[in-house]
Amino acid sequence: KAGVTQTPRYLIKTRGQQVTLSCSPISGHRSVSWYQQTPGQGLQFLFEYFSETQRNKGNFPGRFSGRQFSNSRSEMNVSTLELGDSALYLCASSFEGSSGELFFGEGSRLTVL
Amino acid sequence: SQKIEQNSEALNIQEGKTATLTCNYTNYSPAYLQWYRQDPGRGPVFLLLIRENEKEKRKERLKVTFDTTLKQSLFHITASQPADSATYLCALDKDSGYSTLTFGKGTMLLVSP
C-alpha cells in the first residue's frame, strides 16, 4: 500500500508570493490533516478535512487555507507569504474509525526569502 | 488549552541501556496518547498508542506507561541501539473529538555505541 505522498518536496518562494502544496493520502483514508513544523514551535495543527469538509481548524491566519477533493486528495494554500512561513509542512491521513493514529508524508519544505 | 511538555534537552545514553522519555500534559484529559518517532527531514512515524484506561503498553523493545492522575506518560526503549537515535514526539487527541492531535515539541534521543 502506497504511503502518503506530498508534492513538492522542496520549494523556495519570495515574500508576497503564494504557494500550493499537494497531498495524496493512503488509499481508503478519508481524513487528511495538515501540520506546520518549525524548530521553535514544533508541530502545529493547521486544519483537518474529511469527505471534502473542513472539520477542524487550528489557530492560523486566514492566509492559510485548504481543500479536499472527492478522491480525498488535499491541497493547502498559503497566500501573501511571510518569512515566518518558512517551515516543513506535513500532511497526514488516517482511517476514520481508528483511534486516530496518523500516517505522515515526508513533508514539503518551504523556504521564504 | 491543551499543553504538552517534553524535555527539550537531548537525552544521551549508551548502547544497550534503557532510554526513558517523559511527556507531561495539562488542561486536558485525553482519551488516548500516542508516541511518534521522527528522523531529520522526515515525517513522524507512529509507534504506540495507549488509551486512558490502560496503564502500560508494550511493543517489542518499546514500553509506554500512562498515568492519568499525574498527567504523565513515560516512553521506554530497552536495549537501545544507535539506530534508535531520533526525535520522539508525544501527542494527544485534540478536544475537538476528530482525528487531530496536539504534539509536544519532542525529545531528541542520541544512542552512542
Interface residues (C-beta under 8 A of the other chain):
Chain A: V4 S31 S33 Y35 Q41 G42 L43 Q44 F45 E48 F50 R55 N56 L88 L90 A92 S94 E96 S98 S99 G100 E101 L102 F103 F104 G105 E106 G107 R109
Chain B: Y32 Q34 G41 R42 G43 P44 V45 F46 L49 R51 L89 D93 K94 S96 Y98 S99 T100 L101 T102 F103 G104 K105 G106
